[in-house]
């Protein structure tokens, strides 16, 4: 289900931008930074959460520090692209923790996966044991990233 586009005013945008940069900021400091009092800031924040513009709060972990510096992008071609097949594929992908991102693509292949593992050996295991066994799998092509030049989350909503 896709939500309708919402017009966000400058205060909504400021709330989202500030929280995208620092999700642990207090409501008092947030209100101060955006130029509103605490009560209207809380009300706006609650509304942004309720409509799904703000989906949650989490720590951003450093994959390199955690030893997860091997990134592979995998082109996936399916043998069936009807809605039921896509739904089964999507559900199966969601169960593979090493798949960090999965995007349905309009192009010469069907999906693009971002897979993060400890090393090439770990990636080969994930490819053999999990990715290759996904429903309707017809083929894959792997591209190994040598360096992440830019990896950021959404912070600029203006």
GIVENFEN-V931783 format. One record per residue. N is the residue number from 1. SS is DSSP state (hx for helix, st for strand, lp for the rest). OMEGA is omega as a letter, one per 40 degrees, with the letter a starting at -180 (999 if undefined). NEAR is the number of other ideal C-beta (glycine too) atoms within 12 Angstrom. Layout:
# GIVENFEN-V931783
n={N:N}
ss={SS:SS}
omega={OMEGA:OMEGA}
near={NEAR:NEAR}
This chain:
# GIVENFEN-V931783
n={1:2:3:4:5:6:7:8:9:10:11:12:13:14:15:16:17:18:19:20:21:22:23:24:25:26:27:28:29:30:31:32:33:34:35:36:37:38:39:40:41:42:43:44:45:46:47:48:49:50:51:52:53:54:55:56:57:58:59:60:61:62:63:64:65:66:67:68:69:70:71:72:73:74:75:76:77:78:79:80:81:82:83:84:85:86:87:88:89:90:91:92:93:94:95:96:97:98:99:100:101:102:103:104:105:106:107:108:109:110:111:112:113:114:115:116:117:118:119:120:121:122:123:124:125:126:127:128:129:130:131:132:133:134:135:136:137:138:139:140:141:142:143:144:145:146:147:148:149:150:151:152:153:154:155:156:157:158}
ss={lp:lp:lp:lp:lp:lp:lp:lp:lp:hx:hx:hx:hx:hx:hx:hx:hx:hx:hx:hx:hx:lp:lp:lp:lp:lp:hx:hx:hx:hx:hx:hx:hx:hx:lp:lp:lp:hx:hx:hx:hx:hx:hx:hx:hx:hx:hx:hx:hx:hx:lp:lp:lp:lp:lp:lp:lp:lp:lp:lp:lp:lp:lp:lp:lp:lp:lp:lp:lp:st:st:st:st:st:st:st:st:st:lp:lp:lp:lp:hx:hx:hx:hx:hx:hx:hx:hx:hx:hx:hx:lp:lp:lp:lp:lp:st:st:st:st:st:st:lp:lp:lp:lp:lp:lp:st:st:st:st:st:st:st:lp:lp:hx:hx:hx:hx:hx:hx:hx:hx:hx:hx:lp:hx:hx:hx:lp:lp:lp:st:st:st:st:st:st:st:st:lp:lp:lp:lp:lp:lp:lp:lp:lp:lp:lp:lp:lp:lp}
omega={a:a:i:i:a:i:i:i:a:i:i:i:i:i:a:i:a:i:i:i:a:a:a:a:i:i:i:i:i:i:i:a:a:i:i:i:a:a:i:i:i:a:i:i:i:i:i:i:a:a:i:i:i:a:a:a:a:i:i:a:i:a:a:i:i:i:a:a:i:a:i:i:a:i:a:i:a:i:a:a:i:a:a:i:i:i:i:i:a:a:i:i:a:a:a:a:a:i:a:i:i:a:i:a:i:a:a:i:a:a:i:a:i:a:a:a:i:a:a:i:i:i:a:i:i:i:a:a:a:a:a:a:i:a:i:a:i:i:i:i:a:i:a:i:i:a:i:a:i:i:a:i:a:i:a:a:a:999}
near={4:5:10:9:8:17:10:20:18:16:26:29:23:29:38:34:27:33:34:27:20:18:22:14:22:17:24:15:16:32:24:16:21:28:15:24:16:18:13:20:29:20:19:33:31:17:21:30:19:14:19:15:27:27:17:13:15:12:11:17:12:13:21:15:9:14:14:24:23:31:31:34:29:39:26:40:24:28:17:18:23:14:12:14:22:24:18:21:33:26:16:25:35:17:17:29:14:30:31:27:21:28:20:21:20:10:12:12:24:32:37:27:41:31:38:32:34:21:18:17:12:23:32:22:20:32:30:16:15:27:36:22:18:36:26:27:28:20:20:29:20:27:17:21:22:11:11:18:8:7:17:11:19:15:17:13:23:16}
